[in-house]
C-alpha cells in the first residue's frame, strides 16, 4: 500500500514511519521539520503555508499527524488557526490528487466531556479549551469530506521518549536531569489513559490497512487509568531520583478510552505494560534534550 504521512518528524510521526515501513508499505513523508537534505521519500513541506506538491505516486491512504500538539501552549488565534488551515488544505489536496483514498486524521480526547467511566466513540463532545475546540472543528471538517474515506483516531495519551516540551514526561525529566530535589508541576493530578507510542503507531497502521473499520471514529487508548502522580513517581524511581513531586491543587478531568472498537479493528487487546514503556523512556532520556542549558521547565501536563 502507498501511504502519505503528513507531519512525519514529530514524536508519533517518526514511530508511524517506522511501523509502516516495517510492515512493507511504500511511504512518502511530508514535514516542515524534514532535514535540509531529506531522505528518499521525504519532503520538506509546511502544510499550513506552502503550495502543496503533488504526491510522487497516488497514495492509497494518508495519515495526518501534522499540527500543534501541546494543549498548554495552544491558542485559538495562532495554533488553532494553523490546525484548521492544515486540515482544510490537506482535505482539499487529497480529494484532488487521491480521490477515494483512506485518510486517518489524528484527533484528541480533549474533544470529549470528562467522565469517570470509559468513553466510547458516541460519548458526548464538550471540547475543553482552545485545543479541544480546534480538534473538534478539524474532526467536523474531515468527516464532512465527501471524496475521501475518513477515519478519525482520537488519542487519549501517548508516551515515549521524544515527546515535545510542555507535556508531563519531558517537563518532569528536564527537572530530574538537573538534579532537582523538589519538583512543582503546574497541572493538577488526575487519572489518565496513557498508551505506549509504539502501540499507538501500530493502531494507526491497522486503521490505515483495514478497509472495514466499524464507525468513522476510533478511540485509541488502553482503557486503563493511571494517576499522573503514580506515573511521575515511577518515572522518578526509574531514573534514580528521590525528588519530591507536587502537583497543583485540584483534580484534572478524567478521560479514559473504551477500546472495544479499536480491539475489533486490531483483533487483539495486546499492549505494552507501563513498566516496559517507562524503561523505553529511560533508555531514550539522553535524546530528550534534558540538559542544564534548556529553558526552565513549565511543569505542564497533558496527553500528547
N, C-alpha and C positions, 0 to 999 in steps of 0.2 A: 504494500500500500504506500502511496506517496502522501506524505504528511507535511504540512506547512506549520511550523511552530513560531508563534508571534510572542516576543518577549522571552528570548531564549537564553539570556545571560544572567537572569535572576536566580534566586535560590531554587525555585521549582523548575524554572526553565532548564537549568543545567541537568537536573535529575530526570526531567522528562526526555530530554535529548538522549541521554544515556540509555534510558529504558526503551525508547522507541528503536534506537539503533541496535541494541542488543536483541530485540525481537525481530530484526531483519527488515525493518521498514526503511524506505528511502526518504530522508528528511531534508527539508530546506528550512533554514533558521534565519529569522529576521530579528534584529535587536539594535537599538541605538547604542547599546553597550558593547557591540562587537569590536573585535580587535582592529587596529589600524590596517592590518593585512588579514582579513577574515579567512578562516579555514574554508576548505571546499564545502560548498553547500550552505555557507553562512553569508549573510549580507548585513551591512550596517544600514538600518532604516529607522528613522524617527517616525513612528506611526501616527503621531499627532500633528506633524508639521511637513514632512517630506512628501513629494509626489511619490505615490506608492508604485513600485516596479511590478511588472508582470512576472508572476512566478516562473521559474526556469522550466518547470513542467506542470501541467494542470494537476493540482492536488486532488486526491480523493477525499481528504479530510484536513481540517485545520484545528489547531489548539491555540486559543488566545489566552495568554497569561500576562499580557502587557498592561502596564498602568501602575500608578502609585499603590502601595500595599501596606502602608503603616497608618492605621487609623488615627493615632495621636498627632500625626503631622499632616493631617488631611483637612483641607478647607474647600468649601464649595466653589469659591471663585477661581482657584488655581488647580488643585488636584482633581476636584470634581469635574471641572470643565474639561480637563485633559482626559479623564476617564471616558466621558461621553463622546468627546471628539474621536478618540481611538476606536470606541465601539462602533459608532456610526460609519466611520471611514472604512473600517475592516469589513463590516457587513456589506456595504456598497461595493467594495472592491471584489470580495469573494463572489457576490451574486453576479458580477460581470465576468470574472475570469474562471470561476469554478462553480457554475450553477449546479445545484443538486448535491453539492458536497456536504459532508457532515462537519459541523462546527461545534466543538466543545468550548463553551465560554466559561471561564473560571469566575465564580462569584464568591460570596461570603455569607456565613451565618449571621453577620451583622444586619441582614435584611429582615431577620425574624424577630418576633416578640420573645423576650426571655421567658423561660419556663423551667420548672424543676423536673418536668417529665421529658423523655426523649422526644425530639422534634422530627416528625415525618415531613414529607415533601408538601403536604397540603396544610401544614401549620400556618397560622396567621402571620402575615408580614406586618412588621412595625419597625421600619428602619430607624436605627439609633445613630444620631449624629450625621455629619456631612458624608462620612464614609459609607454608612449604611444606605443613605438616601441615593448616593451616586450609583452604588452597586444595584439597588432596586431598579433604578431607571435604566441602567445598562441591560439588566435582565429583560425588562419590558421591550426595549428596542430589539434585542436578539430574538425573543420569542415571537415578535411581530414580523420578522423577516420571512417573506414568502418563498424565496428562491433557494433556501438552504435547509438542511436537516439539522436543527439546532438542539443541542443538549446543554443545559445549564448545570454545572458542577458547583454546588455550594460547599466550600471548605469550612470546616469548623475550627481548624487549628493545625498547623504543620510545624514539625520540629526537626532540627538537624543543624549541622554546622554551616555557617554562611548565611544565616538569616540577616535581614537588614537591621541596622541600628534603629532603636525606637521600640523594639519588642522585648519581652521579658528576658528571654535567654541571652541574647547578645549584650543587653544592658547589664544584666547580673554578672556575666562572665567578665565584662570590662572592669567592673568594680573588684571582682575577686582577683583578677590578674594584677591589679595594683596593690594587692595585699590588704584591702580594706577589712577592718575587723567589725565594722558596723555598717550595714547597707540599708538605706531607707529608700524604698521603691515608691514611686508616685501613685501607682494604681492600687486599688483595694484587692484583697484576697477574694477568692471565689472558685467554684467548681468549673472546670474547663474540660473540653473534649479535645485532647491532643493526639495527633496521628503522626507516625514516623513519615518523614518526607519521601522516603523510598517507597513506602506503601501508597502514599498519595500519587506518586508518579505512576505506579503500576495501575492504580484505579483509573487515572486519566487515560492511560494507554488502552485499557479494556473498554472504556467508554467510546474511544475512537474506533475500536475494532468491531464491537458488537453492533450489528445492524438493527437489532430489535430491542432497544433499551425501553423498558416499561416506563412510560411517562417521559416528559421532556425536562424534568428537573430531578437531579440525583444528589442526595446528601452524602458527602464524603467525610466520614468520621468513624470513630470506633464504637460509639455507644457507651463508652465508659467515662466516668467523671473522675478527675484528679484535681485536687485543690492546688492552686498556684503556689501556696506556701509549702505544700509537700514536694512539688516539683523543684522549687528553689532549694529546699533543704537537701534533697537527694543530689541535686547537681553540685551544690557546695561540697558535700561529702565526697563526691566522685572526683573533684579536683583537689581534694585535700585541704579544704578551707573550713575553719571553725567560726566563720563570721556570723554575727547575729543579724538576721534579715528581718526587717519590718516592712509591713505593707501599710498603705494609707487606711484610715478608718473607713468602715462601711463594708459592703459586700458587692462584688462585681456580679452583673447579671449572668445567669447560667444559660448556656445553650449547648445541649448535648444531642448529638445526632441519633436518629433512629436509622441504623444502617441496613434495614431489611431490603430496600430496593437496590442498594449497592451490592449486597450479597447475592441478590438474584441475578445481577449482571455478571459479577465475577465468578459465581459458582462456589465461592468459598468465603468464610469469615476469617481466614488466616491473616494475621497481622503481627507485627513485631511487638515484643514486650517493651515496656517503658525502660527497663534497665538496659536493654540492647540499644535503644535509641540514645540514652544518656551516655553509654560507652562510646557510641559513634560521635556524639557531640564532643566528648572529651578528647578523643583522638584527633579531631579536627580543630581544636581550640586555637592552635597557633595560626590557623588560616582565618580567624575571625577578626584580626586586627585589634585584639585587646592588648594594647600597649600603653605605656605611660604617656605617649605622645598624643593619644586620642583625646578628643574633647570630652569634658565631663559627662558621665552617663546621666541620662534624663530619668531613668527609672521607670520607663513606660512599659506597660504590658498589654498584650492582646494577641489574638490569633493572627497568623500570617495571612 
